[in-house]
Structures are given as C-alpha cells and as structure tokens.
C-alpha cells in the first residue's frame, strides 16, 4: 500500500511542500506556522486555477501549451472591474462579460493553431501581446475597486483556510471526474497519448483540442476575476507571475509534458510547494540571486524524484 502510494508522482510535490514548511517553522521556532499555511492556501489557489487549465492543454500532446494565460488574466480582470464599476448589482454581468472575453481568447488561440498552422507556443505567445494590448487600451490604467461581495469572497476565511480554497477544491474534484468519467476527459487523454490513433478510433481530435484551449482561457478568466477581488482592483501586470508558475506546477505535479497523463492532485502539491519554497528562502534571508538558484535546484530535484515512471 505504501509502495503504491510512493509511486504516485503527486506524492513528491506534497512531500516537498511539507518539508519546506517544516524547515521554515523550525527556523522561526514555530512562530507563524498557521499564518504561513493560511497565506500559502490564499496565494496558491490562484496558481491552482490556471494550473488546471494549463494541465489540460499540456495533456493534449507534445508542443501544446498556453502562453496567453497571463494576458487573459489581465483582460478578464480589467473587463470585470470596468463592467462592475463597484456596483454589486452589476457583478453577475461583469463576471459573464469577463468570462466571455476570456472564451474569445481561447477561440482565437485555437484559430491561429488550426487555421493558420502556427505552433501552439508561438500562437499563444503572439496572441498574448494582442490580448494585453486590448486590456491596456480598454482599462487605460484606471484602477477600479471590486464590488464588496466579490472582495469578501476572495478574502474570507473559515478556521484560517480561505473560503476560495474550498471552492477551488470543488473545481479540482470536478476536473478529476471530468478526466476519468466523461467522454471529453478520456478524449483529452487519448489525444495526448496518440492523436492519430485517437482519430482512427473515431474521436474528434480538433474539437477536443479546441474545447481544451477554451477551457484554459476560461479558467484564466476566473483567476483574473478572483485576483481582482483579492487585490482590490485589476492591474495591468497582475498576470505576469503566472506564466512560468502555471507550467511549473503542471510539471512538478506529475503531469507528463509528452501528453496523455494528467495529475490533478499534483497541481495542489506543486502550487503549495512553490509558494512555501519562496517563503522559506525569504525567512532564511537569502539574497535574490541565491533564492533563484536554490529555487531552480529544488524544483529540478522534485521533478527528477517524481519522474521515475516511464512514458509508454
């Protein structure tokens, strides 16, 4: 039983997260242990949301990646705040508008990939510049406060755990069920394992990938809305840190970059590990250069430890 558990790739991300948390509280003599966990769940939640979308895209096969996530986060946050305009009565309209804008980004991304035959990494990177320019033009640098109910939801806690973490946990469980129990989820795995074999088996490969890019954009839009509520307003650089974070959480969490294998629990472990790692290094007083070096080495170590299973 224990041996089977240890063979799961996500175990290493959770183990690494617990290890760095214990090292941090050992250094501080146990002070602030609960506060560190609360902050970890608060900030890691946003990475988990976009990590789930990135996981689905990467699972569809080699070369598939969504680099437009940061720009989509910014666009959806700006649209939501502008449409809501601090009015609680307009909150639903703002959410629909923001998610609609995010969905269009996903459609545009796949249009570049499918119709123009542009590699996904180039297509999504190119579209990110257009999307971010749109957000800048539409937002015009104005920082608008979110409606109070949205801000309260994004910051409310129950027993020291953000209520948003419970909501994202429900989304994660739903995503795991989609992958294992639905035609779409199994199609994503099949396309990632061998797209030609999936096509010969009668699966609609193009539709599966199209839905996946739209799903990734929608989850980035959700992140943008919630992040705007949490930060008390949208900012034009609010999505920057999620470019590499969304990819790193997927890889560290045990999802295969070759496609065909997703790992939802690993997204949680990886997101918590990355935040707690930065917290530990800051607590130790490491300089910026040392933090970057140690962060890279530790991430590589976790990936190597979790990468024992061969891709077949």
C-alpha positions in Angstrom: 0.0 0.0 0.0 2.7 2.5 1.0 4.8 1.4 -2.0 1.9 2.0 -4.4 1.4 5.4 -2.8 5.0 6.4 -3.2 4.8 5.6 -6.9 2.3 8.3 -7.4 4.0 11.4 -8.9 2.0 13.9 -6.8 3.3 12.5 -3.6 6.7 14.1 -4.1 5.2 17.6 -4.6 3.2 17.3 -1.4 6.2 15.8 0.4 8.4 18.7 -0.8 5.8 21.3 0.4 5.6 19.7 3.8 9.4 19.6 4.1 9.9 23.3 3.3 7.1 24.3 5.7 8.7 22.3 8.5 12.1 23.8 7.7 10.5 27.3 7.9 8.8 26.8 11.2 11.8 25.1 12.6 13.9 28.2 11.8 11.3 30.5 13.3 10.8 28.4 16.4 7.3 27.5 15.5 6.1 31.1 15.3 3.7 31.9 12.5 3.2 28.3 11.4 -0.6 28.8 10.9 -0.2 32.2 9.3 2.2 30.7 6.7 -0.2 28.0 5.8 -3.1 30.4 5.5 -1.1 32.6 3.2 0.0 29.6 1.2 -3.6 28.5 0.6 -4.6 32.1 -0.2 -1.9 32.7 -2.9 -1.5 29.1 -4.2 -5.2 29.0 -5.0 -4.8 31.3 -8.0 -1.9 29.2 -9.3 -4.0 26.1 -9.0 -6.8 27.6 -11.0 -4.6 28.4 -14.0 -2.6 25.3 -13.4 -5.7 23.1 -14.0 -6.2 24.8 -17.4 -2.6 24.5 -18.4 -2.6 20.9 -17.3 -5.4 20.1 -19.7 -3.7 21.8 -22.6 -0.3 20.1 -22.0 -2.1 16.8 -21.6 -3.4 17.0 -25.2 0.1 16.2 -26.5 3.6 17.4 -27.2 4.0 21.1 -28.1 0.7 22.1 -26.7 1.0 24.9 -24.1 -1.0 28.1 -23.4 1.3 31.1 -23.0 -1.6 33.6 -23.2 -2.7 32.9 -19.6 -1.1 36.0 -18.1 -2.7 38.3 -20.7 -6.1 36.6 -20.3 -5.9 37.0 -16.6 -5.3 40.8 -17.1 -8.0 41.2 -19.7 -10.7 39.4 -17.7 -9.8 41.3 -14.5 -10.0 44.7 -16.4 -13.2 43.8 -18.1 -14.8 42.6 -14.9 -13.8 45.7 -12.9 -14.9 48.1 -15.7 -18.3 46.5 -16.2 -19.0 46.0 -12.5 -17.9 49.6 -11.7 -18.0 48.9 -7.9 -21.7 48.1 -8.2 -22.8 44.8 -6.6 -25.9 44.8 -8.8 -23.7 44.6 -11.9 -21.4 41.8 -10.5 -23.1 39.0 -12.5 -22.9 41.0 -15.7 -19.3 41.7 -15.1 -18.5 38.0 -14.5 -20.3 37.0 -17.7 -18.5 39.7 -19.7 -15.1 38.8 -18.3 -15.6 35.0 -19.0 -16.9 35.8 -22.4 -13.8 37.8 -23.2 -11.6 35.0 -21.9 -13.5 32.5 -24.1 -12.9 34.6 -27.1 -9.1 34.4 -26.4 -9.3 30.6 -26.3 -11.2 30.6 -29.6 -8.6 33.0 -31.1 -5.7 30.9 -29.9 -7.0 27.7 -31.5 -7.9 29.6 -34.6 -4.3 30.6 -35.0 -3.2 27.0 -34.3 -5.7 25.2 -36.5 -6.4 27.5 -39.4 -3.0 29.2 -39.8 -1.0 26.1 -38.7 1.0 28.1 -36.2 2.7 26.1 -33.5 0.9 26.5 -30.2 3.8 28.0 -28.3 4.1 30.7 -31.0 0.4 31.2 -31.5 -0.5 31.7 -27.8 2.6 33.9 -27.2 1.6 36.1 -30.2 -2.0 36.3 -29.1 -0.9 37.3 -25.6 0.6 40.6 -27.0 -2.7 41.4 -28.7 -4.8 40.5 -25.7 -2.6 42.5 -23.3 -2.7 45.5 -25.7 -6.5 45.2 -25.7 -6.6 45.2 -21.9 -4.3 48.2 -21.7 -6.5 50.1 -24.3 -9.7 49.2 -22.6 -8.5 49.7 -19.0 -6.5 52.8 -19.7 -4.6 52.3 -16.4 -7.7 53.0 -14.2 -7.8 51.0 -11.0 -11.4 50.3 -10.1 -12.3 48.7 -6.8 -14.3 45.5 -6.9 -17.8 45.2 -5.5 -17.7 44.4 -1.8 -19.3 40.9 -2.2 -16.5 39.8 -4.6 -13.8 41.2 -2.3 -15.3 39.5 0.7 -15.5 36.1 -1.2 -11.9 36.4 -2.3 -10.6 37.2 1.2 -13.0 35.4 3.6 -11.6 32.6 5.7 -13.1 29.7 7.7 -10.9 28.4 10.5 -7.8 30.0 8.9 -8.5 28.5 5.5 -9.6 30.8 2.7 -13.1 30.0 1.5 -11.8 30.3 -2.0 -9.6 27.3 -1.4 -12.7 25.2 -0.7 -14.3 26.4 -4.0 -11.2 25.6 -6.0 -11.0 22.2 -4.3 -14.5 21.5 -5.6 -13.4 22.6 -9.1 -10.4 20.3 -8.8 -12.5 17.4 -7.9 -14.8 18.2 -10.8 -11.9 18.3 -13.1 -10.6 14.9 -11.9 -14.1 13.5 -12.5 -14.2 15.0 -16.0 -10.9 13.4 -16.9 -11.8 9.9 -15.6 -15.6 9.7 -16.2 -16.5 11.8 -19.2 -16.1 11.3 -23.0 -14.3 14.7 -23.2 -11.8 13.9 -20.5 -11.0 10.5 -21.9 -10.6 12.0 -25.3 -8.1 14.5 -23.9 -6.0 11.7 -22.5 -6.4 9.6 -25.7 -5.4 12.5 -28.0 -2.4 13.2 -25.8 -1.2 9.6 -25.9 -1.5 9.3 -29.7 -3.5 11.8 -31.7 -3.5 9.7 -34.9 -4.7 6.6 -33.1 -7.4 8.7 -31.4 -8.5 10.0 -34.8 -8.6 6.5 -36.3 -10.7 5.4 -33.3 -13.3 8.0 -34.2 -12.5 10.7 -31.8 -12.8 14.3 -32.9 -9.3 15.5 -32.2 -9.8 19.1 -33.4 -12.9 19.6 -31.3 -11.2 18.1 -28.2 -8.2 20.5 -28.5 -10.5 23.4 -29.3 -12.5 22.8 -26.1 -9.3 22.4 -24.1 -7.9 25.8 -25.2 -11.2 27.5 -24.5 -11.3 25.8 -21.0 -7.8 27.0 -20.2 -8.8 30.6 -21.2 -12.0 30.4 -19.1 -10.0 29.2 -16.0 -7.6 32.1 -16.6 -10.5 34.4 -16.7 -11.9 33.0 -13.4 -8.4 33.7 -11.9 -8.4 37.2 -13.2 -11.8 38.0 -11.6 -10.9 36.5 -8.2 -7.5 38.1 -8.2 -9.1 41.5 -8.9 -11.3 40.9 -5.9 -8.4 39.7 -3.7 -6.2 42.6 -4.7 -8.9 45.2 -4.5 -8.7 46.1 -8.2 -7.3 45.0 -11.5 -3.7 45.9 -12.6 -2.1 45.6 -16.0 0.7 43.4 -14.6 -1.5 41.2 -12.5 -0.9 38.1 -14.6 2.9 38.3 -15.1 3.8 35.8 -12.4 1.5 33.1 -13.7 3.3 32.4 -17.0 6.0 30.2 -15.6 4.1 29.3 -12.5 1.3 27.6 -14.5 3.8 25.5 -16.4 5.9 24.7 -13.4 3.0 23.5 -11.3 1.9 21.1 -14.1 5.4 19.6 -14.5 6.2 19.4 -10.8 2.8 18.0 -10.1 3.5 14.9 -12.2 1.6 15.7 -15.4 3.5 14.3 -18.4 4.9 17.0 -20.8 4.7 14.4 -23.5 0.9 14.4 -23.1 -1.6 11.7 -22.3 -1.2 11.7 -18.5 -2.8 14.4 -16.2 -2.4 14.7 -12.4 -4.9 16.9 -10.6 -3.7 16.3 -7.0 -0.2 17.2 -8.1 -1.3 20.7 -9.1 -2.2 21.4 -5.4 1.1 20.0 -4.1 3.2 21.8 -6.6 1.4 25.2 -6.1 1.8 24.9 -2.3 5.4 23.8 -2.7 6.3 26.8 -4.9 4.8 29.3 -2.5 6.2 27.7 0.6 9.7 27.5 -1.0 9.8 31.2 -1.6 8.6 31.8 1.9 11.3 29.6 3.4 14.1 31.3 1.4 12.8 34.7 2.4 12.7 33.6 6.0 16.2 32.4 5.8 17.2 35.9 4.5 18.7 34.5 1.2 19.6 37.1 -1.4 17.7 37.4 -4.6 20.3 35.6 -6.6 20.6 32.8 -4.1 16.8 32.4 -4.0 16.6 32.0 -7.7 19.4 29.4 -7.7 18.1 27.4 -4.8 14.5 27.6 -6.2 15.7 26.2 -9.5 17.7 23.4 -7.9 14.9 22.3 -5.6 12.3 22.3 -8.5 14.7 20.2 -10.6 15.1 17.8 -7.6 11.3 17.4 -7.2 10.8 16.8 -10.9 13.6 14.2 -11.0 12.2 12.5 -7.9 8.7 12.3 -9.4 9.8 11.4 -12.9 10.6 7.8 -12.3 7.7 6.4 -14.3 8.5 5.9 -18.0 6.2 7.3 -20.6 4.8 4.4 -22.7 
